[in-house]
Amino acid sequence: MISIKPCDDNTFSYVIESLDRETGKRKRIVRKGFASKNEAMEAAEAKSKEM
């Protein structure tokens, strides 16, 4: 699941949450400091494809 959220300093962050099927543990990746929602979404999609 990908979530895009606004930050206090007029930037955006993304959160990627996934479940590792082998271990049953949750993974959470957070990155901050994107100038726009679109930029954050593109970075999140690229990161999720990489995983």
PyMOL commands that place a pseudoatom at each C-alpha (Angstrom):
pseudoatom trace, name=CA, resn=MET, resi=1, chain=A, elem=C, hetatm=0, pos=[0.000, 0.000, 0.000]
pseudoatom trace, name=CA, resn=ILE, resi=2, chain=A, elem=C, hetatm=0, pos=[1.288, 3.453, -0.903]
pseudoatom trace, name=CA, resn=SER, resi=3, chain=A, elem=C, hetatm=0, pos=[0.228, 6.580, 1.007]
pseudoatom trace, name=CA, resn=ILE, resi=4, chain=A, elem=C, hetatm=0, pos=[1.114, 10.178, 0.111]
pseudoatom trace, name=CA, resn=LYS, resi=5, chain=A, elem=C, hetatm=0, pos=[0.935, 12.738, 2.930]
pseudoatom trace, name=CA, resn=PRO, resi=6, chain=A, elem=C, hetatm=0, pos=[1.690, 16.473, 3.199]
pseudoatom trace, name=CA, resn=CYS, resi=7, chain=A, elem=C, hetatm=0, pos=[4.416, 17.550, 5.638]
pseudoatom trace, name=CA, resn=ASP, resi=8, chain=A, elem=C, hetatm=0, pos=[4.633, 20.718, 7.749]
pseudoatom trace, name=CA, resn=ASP, resi=9, chain=A, elem=C, hetatm=0, pos=[7.268, 22.353, 5.544]
pseudoatom trace, name=CA, resn=ASN, resi=10, chain=A, elem=C, hetatm=0, pos=[5.106, 22.338, 2.359]
pseudoatom trace, name=CA, resn=THR, resi=11, chain=A, elem=C, hetatm=0, pos=[6.646, 19.108, 1.078]
pseudoatom trace, name=CA, resn=PHE, resi=12, chain=A, elem=C, hetatm=0, pos=[5.190, 15.637, 0.642]
pseudoatom trace, name=CA, resn=SER, resi=13, chain=A, elem=C, hetatm=0, pos=[6.196, 12.215, 1.905]
pseudoatom trace, name=CA, resn=TYR, resi=14, chain=A, elem=C, hetatm=0, pos=[5.337, 8.682, 0.913]
pseudoatom trace, name=CA, resn=VAL, resi=15, chain=A, elem=C, hetatm=0, pos=[4.867, 5.553, 2.989]
pseudoatom trace, name=CA, resn=ILE, resi=16, chain=A, elem=C, hetatm=0, pos=[5.066, 2.075, 1.481]
pseudoatom trace, name=CA, resn=GLU, resi=17, chain=A, elem=C, hetatm=0, pos=[3.701, -0.718, 3.638]
pseudoatom trace, name=CA, resn=SER, resi=18, chain=A, elem=C, hetatm=0, pos=[4.017, -4.329, 2.558]
pseudoatom trace, name=CA, resn=LEU, resi=19, chain=A, elem=C, hetatm=0, pos=[3.849, -7.789, 4.074]
pseudoatom trace, name=CA, resn=ASP, resi=20, chain=A, elem=C, hetatm=0, pos=[6.754, -10.200, 3.658]
pseudoatom trace, name=CA, resn=ARG, resi=21, chain=A, elem=C, hetatm=0, pos=[5.070, -13.494, 2.801]
pseudoatom trace, name=CA, resn=GLU, resi=22, chain=A, elem=C, hetatm=0, pos=[7.979, -15.673, 3.917]
pseudoatom trace, name=CA, resn=THR, resi=23, chain=A, elem=C, hetatm=0, pos=[8.391, -14.265, 7.422]
pseudoatom trace, name=CA, resn=GLY, resi=24, chain=A, elem=C, hetatm=0, pos=[4.925, -12.758, 7.949]
pseudoatom trace, name=CA, resn=LYS, resi=25, chain=A, elem=C, hetatm=0, pos=[6.450, -9.443, 9.063]
pseudoatom trace, name=CA, resn=ARG, resi=26, chain=A, elem=C, hetatm=0, pos=[5.407, -5.991, 7.892]
pseudoatom trace, name=CA, resn=LYS, resi=27, chain=A, elem=C, hetatm=0, pos=[7.806, -3.726, 6.046]
pseudoatom trace, name=CA, resn=ARG, resi=28, chain=A, elem=C, hetatm=0, pos=[7.429, 0.033, 6.152]
pseudoatom trace, name=CA, resn=ILE, resi=29, chain=A, elem=C, hetatm=0, pos=[9.466, 2.479, 4.064]
pseudoatom trace, name=CA, resn=VAL, resi=30, chain=A, elem=C, hetatm=0, pos=[9.090, 6.233, 4.598]
pseudoatom trace, name=CA, resn=ARG, resi=31, chain=A, elem=C, hetatm=0, pos=[10.717, 8.948, 2.470]
pseudoatom trace, name=CA, resn=LYS, resi=32, chain=A, elem=C, hetatm=0, pos=[10.209, 12.694, 2.928]
pseudoatom trace, name=CA, resn=GLY, resi=33, chain=A, elem=C, hetatm=0, pos=[10.993, 15.935, 1.128]
pseudoatom trace, name=CA, resn=PHE, resi=34, chain=A, elem=C, hetatm=0, pos=[9.257, 15.751, -2.255]
pseudoatom trace, name=CA, resn=ALA, resi=35, chain=A, elem=C, hetatm=0, pos=[8.135, 19.010, -3.864]
pseudoatom trace, name=CA, resn=SER, resi=36, chain=A, elem=C, hetatm=0, pos=[4.809, 17.724, -5.226]
pseudoatom trace, name=CA, resn=LYS, resi=37, chain=A, elem=C, hetatm=0, pos=[2.340, 14.869, -4.841]
pseudoatom trace, name=CA, resn=ASN, resi=38, chain=A, elem=C, hetatm=0, pos=[3.149, 13.605, -8.328]
pseudoatom trace, name=CA, resn=GLU, resi=39, chain=A, elem=C, hetatm=0, pos=[6.877, 13.528, -7.610]
pseudoatom trace, name=CA, resn=ALA, resi=40, chain=A, elem=C, hetatm=0, pos=[6.276, 11.580, -4.395]
pseudoatom trace, name=CA, resn=MET, resi=41, chain=A, elem=C, hetatm=0, pos=[3.958, 9.108, -6.164]
pseudoatom trace, name=CA, resn=GLU, resi=42, chain=A, elem=C, hetatm=0, pos=[6.464, 8.490, -8.979]
pseudoatom trace, name=CA, resn=ALA, resi=43, chain=A, elem=C, hetatm=0, pos=[9.249, 7.846, -6.461]
pseudoatom trace, name=CA, resn=ALA, resi=44, chain=A, elem=C, hetatm=0, pos=[7.021, 5.518, -4.423]
pseudoatom trace, name=CA, resn=GLU, resi=45, chain=A, elem=C, hetatm=0, pos=[6.009, 3.522, -7.496]
pseudoatom trace, name=CA, resn=ALA, resi=46, chain=A, elem=C, hetatm=0, pos=[9.643, 3.199, -8.585]
pseudoatom trace, name=CA, resn=LYS, resi=47, chain=A, elem=C, hetatm=0, pos=[10.655, 2.017, -5.109]
pseudoatom trace, name=CA, resn=SER, resi=48, chain=A, elem=C, hetatm=0, pos=[7.814, -0.509, -4.924]
pseudoatom trace, name=CA, resn=LYS, resi=49, chain=A, elem=C, hetatm=0, pos=[8.822, -1.999, -8.292]
pseudoatom trace, name=CA, resn=GLU, resi=50, chain=A, elem=C, hetatm=0, pos=[12.397, -2.238, -7.017]
pseudoatom trace, name=CA, resn=MET, resi=51, chain=A, elem=C, hetatm=0, pos=[11.351, -4.280, -3.969]
for i in range(1, 51): cmd.bond("trace and resi %d" % i, "trace and resi %d" % (i + 1))
show_as sticks, trace
zoom trace
